[in-house]
Amino acid sequence: MILEITISSVRKRILLEWLKIVLGLIVFAFGAGLVMQLVYMIIRFDPRKLQHRGVVEISKLLVTGKA
């Protein structure tokens, strides 16, 4: 009887700890996204306007000095 209560309480504690971890990860994921959007808005940065370049193009620009 005592062993059953102990095992049950251990399982509950493990479940509660995992629940805390999962909830923390969810809050962190949404919170990080909101903070990034806020910072981008403050510094007026629009990531959609970035132009991606390949390694070859970047190396040519570095060699010619036209950056």
The first five atom37 places (N, CA, C, CB, O) and aatype in JSON, in Angstrom:
{
  "aatype": [12, 9, 10, 6, 9, 16, 9, 15, 15, 19, 1, 11, 1, 9, 10, 10, 6, 17, 10, 11, 9, 19, 10, 7, 10, 9, 19, 13, 0, 13, 7, 0, 7, 10, 19, 12, 5, 10, 19, 18, 12, 9, 9, 1, 13, 3, 14, 1, 11, 10, 5, 8, 1, 7, 19, 19, 6, 9, 15, 11, 10, 10, 19, 16, 7, 11, 0],
  "atom_mask": [
    [1, 1, 1, 1, 1],
    [1, 1, 1, 1, 1],
    [1, 1, 1, 1, 1],
    [1, 1, 1, 1, 1],
    [1, 1, 1, 1, 1],
    [1, 1, 1, 1, 1],
    [1, 1, 1, 1, 1],
    [1, 1, 1, 1, 1],
    [1, 1, 1, 1, 1],
    [1, 1, 1, 1, 1],
    [1, 1, 1, 1, 1],
    [1, 1, 1, 1, 1],
    [1, 1, 1, 1, 1],
    [1, 1, 1, 1, 1],
    [1, 1, 1, 1, 1],
    [1, 1, 1, 1, 1],
    [1, 1, 1, 1, 1],
    [1, 1, 1, 1, 1],
    [1, 1, 1, 1, 1],
    [1, 1, 1, 1, 1],
    [1, 1, 1, 1, 1],
    [1, 1, 1, 1, 1],
    [1, 1, 1, 1, 1],
    [1, 1, 1, 0, 1],
    [1, 1, 1, 1, 1],
    [1, 1, 1, 1, 1],
    [1, 1, 1, 1, 1],
    [1, 1, 1, 1, 1],
    [1, 1, 1, 1, 1],
    [1, 1, 1, 1, 1],
    [1, 1, 1, 0, 1],
    [1, 1, 1, 1, 1],
    [1, 1, 1, 0, 1],
    [1, 1, 1, 1, 1],
    [1, 1, 1, 1, 1],
    [1, 1, 1, 1, 1],
    [1, 1, 1, 1, 1],
    [1, 1, 1, 1, 1],
    [1, 1, 1, 1, 1],
    [1, 1, 1, 1, 1],
    [1, 1, 1, 1, 1],
    [1, 1, 1, 1, 1],
    [1, 1, 1, 1, 1],
    [1, 1, 1, 1, 1],
    [1, 1, 1, 1, 1],
    [1, 1, 1, 1, 1],
    [1, 1, 1, 1, 1],
    [1, 1, 1, 1, 1],
    [1, 1, 1, 1, 1],
    [1, 1, 1, 1, 1],
    [1, 1, 1, 1, 1],
    [1, 1, 1, 1, 1],
    [1, 1, 1, 1, 1],
    [1, 1, 1, 0, 1],
    [1, 1, 1, 1, 1],
    [1, 1, 1, 1, 1],
    [1, 1, 1, 1, 1],
    [1, 1, 1, 1, 1],
    [1, 1, 1, 1, 1],
    [1, 1, 1, 1, 1],
    [1, 1, 1, 1, 1],
    [1, 1, 1, 1, 1],
    [1, 1, 1, 1, 1],
    [1, 1, 1, 1, 1],
    [1, 1, 1, 0, 1],
    [1, 1, 1, 1, 1],
    [1, 1, 1, 1, 1]
  ],
  "atom_positions": [
    [[0.82, -1.19, 0.0], [0.0, 0.0, 0.0], [0.87, 1.26, 0.0], [-0.94, 0.0, 1.21], [0.63, 2.18, -0.78]],
    [[1.87, 1.32, 0.85], [2.74, 2.48, 0.91], [3.54, 2.6, -0.38], [3.68, 2.4, 2.13], [3.76, 3.71, -0.88]],
    [[3.99, 1.47, -0.92], [4.76, 1.47, -2.16], [3.91, 1.99, -3.31], [5.28, 0.07, -2.47], [4.42, 2.73, -4.16]],
    [[2.64, 1.62, -3.35], [1.75, 2.09, -4.42], [1.55, 3.6, -4.35], [0.39, 1.37, -4.34], [1.53, 4.28, -5.38]],
    [[1.42, 4.12, -3.16], [1.24, 5.57, -3.0], [2.52, 6.29, -3.41], [0.87, 5.93, -1.53], [2.46, 7.34, -4.05]],
    [[3.65, 5.74, -3.06], [4.92, 6.36, -3.4], [5.13, 6.37, -4.91], [6.07, 5.62, -2.7], [5.53, 7.39, -5.47]],
    [[4.86, 5.26, -5.58], [5.03, 5.18, -7.02], [4.05, 6.14, -7.71], [4.81, 3.73, -7.53], [4.41, 6.82, -8.67]],
    [[2.83, 6.19, -7.21], [1.83, 7.08, -7.78], [2.25, 8.54, -7.61], [0.46, 6.84, -7.13], [2.11, 9.34, -8.54]],
    [[2.76, 8.88, -6.45], [3.18, 10.26, -6.22], [4.4, 10.61, -7.07], [3.48, 10.49, -4.73], [4.52, 11.75, -7.53]],
    [[5.3, 9.67, -7.27], [6.47, 9.9, -8.12], [6.03, 10.13, -9.56], [7.46, 8.72, -8.04], [6.55, 11.02, -10.23]],
    [[5.1, 9.34, -10.03], [4.59, 9.51, -11.4], [3.93, 10.87, -11.56], [3.58, 8.39, -11.74], [4.11, 11.52, -12.59]],
    [[3.18, 11.3, -10.56], [2.53, 12.61, -10.63], [3.57, 13.72, -10.66], [1.59, 12.8, -9.44], [3.41, 14.69, -11.41]],
    [[4.6, 13.6, -9.87], [5.65, 14.62, -9.84], [6.38, 14.69, -11.18], [6.63, 14.34, -8.71], [6.69, 15.78, -11.67]],
    [[6.67, 13.52, -11.76], [7.34, 13.49, -13.06], [6.45, 14.11, -14.12], [7.71, 12.04, -13.46], [6.92, 14.89, -14.95]],
    [[5.16, 13.79, -14.1], [4.22, 14.35, -15.05], [4.13, 15.87, -14.9], [2.84, 13.72, -14.87], [4.1, 16.6, -15.9]],
    [[4.09, 16.35, -13.66], [4.03, 17.79, -13.44], [5.3, 18.5, -13.9], [3.79, 18.08, -11.97], [5.23, 19.6, -14.45]],
    [[6.44, 17.88, -13.7], [7.7, 18.48, -14.16], [7.73, 18.56, -15.68], [8.9, 17.67, -13.64], [8.16, 19.57, -16.24]],
    [[7.3, 17.51, -16.37], [7.26, 17.53, -17.83], [6.26, 18.58, -18.33], [6.89, 16.15, -18.39], [6.51, 19.25, -19.33]],
    [[5.16, 18.7, -17.63], [4.17, 19.71, -17.99], [4.75, 21.11, -17.88], [2.93, 19.57, -17.11], [4.51, 21.96, -18.74]],
    [[5.51, 21.36, -16.83], [6.18, 22.65, -16.66], [7.14, 22.92, -17.81], [6.93, 22.71, -15.32], [7.2, 24.03, -18.34]],
    [[7.9, 21.89, -18.19], [8.87, 22.05, -19.27], [8.17, 22.36, -20.59], [9.72, 20.78, -19.41], [8.58, 23.26, -21.32]],
    [[7.12, 21.61, -20.88], [6.39, 21.82, -22.14], [5.75, 23.2, -22.18], [5.31, 20.74, -22.33], [5.85, 23.9, -23.19]],
    [[5.12, 23.61, -21.1], [4.51, 24.93, -21.06], [5.56, 26.03, -21.17], [3.7, 25.1, -19.77], [5.33, 27.05, -21.82]],
    [[6.69, 25.83, -20.55], [7.77, 26.81, -20.64], [8.29, 26.94, -22.06], [0.0, 0.0, 0.0], [8.58, 28.05, -22.52]],
    [[8.42, 25.81, -22.76], [8.88, 25.85, -24.15], [7.87, 26.57, -25.05], [9.13, 24.44, -24.66], [8.26, 27.33, -25.94]],
    [[6.6, 26.33, -24.83], [5.57, 26.99, -25.63], [5.59, 28.49, -25.38], [4.18, 26.41, -25.3], [5.54, 29.28, -26.33]],
    [[5.66, 28.88, -24.12], [5.7, 30.31, -23.79], [6.96, 30.94, -24.38], [5.66, 30.53, -22.26], [6.9, 32.05, -24.91]],
    [[8.09, 30.25, -24.28], [9.34, 30.78, -24.82], [9.25, 30.96, -26.34], [10.52, 29.86, -24.47], [9.69, 31.97, -26.87]],
    [[8.69, 29.97, -27.03], [8.61, 30.04, -28.49], [7.78, 31.24, -28.93], [8.01, 28.74, -29.05], [8.21, 32.0, -29.8]],
    [[6.62, 31.42, -28.35], [5.79, 32.56, -28.72], [6.39, 33.87, -28.23], [4.37, 32.38, -28.18], [6.32, 34.88, -28.93]],
    [[6.96, 33.86, -27.05], [7.57, 35.07, -26.51], [8.76, 35.53, -27.32], [0.0, 0.0, 0.0], [8.93, 36.73, -27.55]],
    [[9.6, 34.6, -27.77], [10.76, 34.96, -28.58], [10.33, 35.56, -29.9], [11.66, 33.73, -28.82], [10.93, 36.53, -30.38]],
    [[9.29, 35.01, -30.5], [8.79, 35.56, -31.75], [8.25, 36.97, -31.58], [0.0, 0.0, 0.0], [8.5, 37.84, -32.41]],
    [[7.52, 37.18, -30.5], [6.98, 38.52, -30.25], [8.09, 39.53, -29.97], [6.02, 38.48, -29.07], [8.02, 40.67, -30.44]],
    [[9.1, 39.12, -29.23], [10.22, 40.02, -28.94], [10.97, 40.36, -30.22], [11.18, 39.39, -27.9], [11.35, 41.51, -30.43]],
    [[11.19, 39.36, -31.08], [11.88, 39.64, -32.35], [11.08, 40.61, -33.21], [12.12, 38.33, -33.12], [11.66, 41.53, -33.8]],
    [[9.78, 40.43, -33.28], [8.95, 41.35, -34.06], [8.99, 42.75, -33.48], [7.5, 40.85, -34.11], [9.04, 43.73, -34.22]],
    [[8.99, 42.86, -32.16], [9.06, 44.16, -31.52], [10.38, 44.85, -31.81], [8.87, 44.0, -30.01], [10.4, 46.05, -32.12]],
    [[11.48, 44.13, -31.72], [12.79, 44.71, -32.0], [12.89, 45.12, -33.46], [13.92, 43.7, -31.66], [13.39, 46.21, -33.76]],
    [[12.41, 44.29, -34.37], [12.43, 44.65, -35.8], [11.6, 45.9, -36.05], [11.9, 43.48, -36.66], [11.97, 46.75, -36.86]],
    [[10.48, 46.01, -35.36], [9.64, 47.19, -35.53], [10.33, 48.44, -34.98], [8.28, 46.98, -34.83], [10.24, 49.51, -35.59]],
    [[11.02, 48.31, -33.86], [11.7, 49.46, -33.25], [12.82, 49.96, -34.14], [12.25, 49.09, -31.86], [12.98, 51.17, -34.34]],
    [[13.61, 49.03, -34.69], [14.75, 49.45, -35.52], [14.37, 49.59, -36.99], [15.9, 48.46, -35.37], [15.22, 49.85, -37.83]],
    [[13.1, 49.4, -37.3], [12.56, 49.52, -38.66], [13.32, 48.62, -39.65], [12.63, 50.97, -39.12], [13.76, 49.07, -40.7]],
    [[13.44, 47.37, -39.28], [14.11, 46.37, -40.11], [13.06, 45.47, -40.74], [15.14, 45.54, -39.28], [12.21, 44.93, -40.04]],
    [[13.11, 45.32, -42.06], [12.16, 44.46, -42.76], [12.92, 43.29, -43.38], [11.38, 45.26, -43.84], [13.56, 43.47, -44.42]],
    [[12.87, 42.11, -42.79], [13.63, 40.98, -43.32], [13.17, 40.53, -44.69], [13.55, 39.83, -42.36], [13.91, 39.83, -45.38]],
    [[11.97, 40.92, -45.11], [11.49, 40.53, -46.44], [12.23, 41.26, -47.55], [9.99, 40.79, -46.56], [12.19, 40.83, -48.71]],
    [[12.89, 42.37, -47.23], [13.61, 43.14, -48.23], [15.06, 42.69, -48.41], [13.58, 44.59, -47.86], [15.79, 43.27, -49.22]],
    [[15.49, 41.69, -47.68], [16.86, 41.2, -47.8], [17.05, 40.52, -49.15], [17.2, 40.22, -46.66], [16.16, 39.84, -49.65]],
    [[18.21, 40.71, -49.73], [18.56, 40.03, -50.97], [19.64, 39.01, -50.65], [19.04, 41.04, -52.06], [20.73, 39.36, -50.2]],
    [[19.34, 37.74, -50.88], [20.28, 36.67, -50.58], [21.26, 36.51, -51.74], [19.54, 35.34, -50.31], [20.88, 36.62, -52.91]],
    [[22.5, 36.25, -51.39], [23.54, 36.07, -52.39], [24.26, 34.76, -52.12], [24.54, 37.27, -52.39], [24.32, 34.28, -50.99]],
    [[24.8, 34.2, -53.17], [25.55, 32.96, -53.07], [26.99, 33.2, -52.65], [0.0, 0.0, 0.0], [27.46, 34.34, -52.65]],
    [[27.67, 32.13, -52.31], [29.06, 32.21, -51.87], [29.95, 32.72, -53.01], [29.55, 30.84, -51.38], [30.86, 33.51, -52.77]],
    [[29.7, 32.28, -54.23], [30.52, 32.69, -55.37], [30.37, 34.19, -55.61], [30.13, 31.9, -56.65], [31.36, 34.89, -55.82]],
    [[29.14, 34.69, -55.56], [28.91, 36.11, -55.78], [29.57, 36.96, -54.69], [27.4, 36.4, -55.83], [30.16, 38.0, -54.98]],
    [[29.47, 36.53, -53.46], [30.1, 37.26, -52.35], [31.62, 37.26, -52.49], [29.69, 36.64, -50.99], [32.26, 38.29, -52.27]],
    [[32.19, 36.12, -52.86], [33.65, 36.07, -53.02], [34.12, 36.97, -54.15], [34.12, 34.63, -53.27], [35.17, 37.6, -54.05]],
    [[33.34, 37.05, -55.25], [33.7, 37.95, -56.34], [33.65, 39.41, -55.88], [32.77, 37.74, -57.54], [34.53, 40.21, -56.22]],
    [[32.63, 39.75, -55.1], [32.52, 41.12, -54.58], [33.68, 41.46, -53.64], [31.18, 41.3, -53.83], [34.18, 42.58, -53.66]],
    [[34.11, 40.5, -52.84], [35.22, 40.75, -51.93], [36.54, 40.93, -52.68], [35.35, 39.61, -50.93], [37.36, 41.76, -52.32]],
    [[36.72, 40.15, -53.73], [37.96, 40.22, -54.5], [38.03, 41.52, -55.28], [38.08, 39.03, -55.45], [39.08, 42.16, -55.32]],
    [[36.92, 41.93, -55.9], [36.92, 43.16, -56.7], [36.85, 44.4, -55.83], [35.75, 43.15, -57.69], [37.21, 45.49, -56.29]],
    [[36.41, 44.28, -54.62], [36.32, 45.43, -53.71], [35.05, 46.23, -53.87], [0.0, 0.0, 0.0], [34.92, 47.29, -53.26]],
    [[34.12, 45.75, -54.66], [32.84, 46.45, -54.85], [31.81, 45.8, -53.92], [32.37, 46.39, -56.36], [31.21, 44.78, -54.24]],
    [[31.63, 46.42, -52.79], [30.69, 45.86, -51.82], [29.46, 46.7, -51.68], [31.34, 45.71, -50.5], [28.57, 46.35, -50.9]]
  ]
}
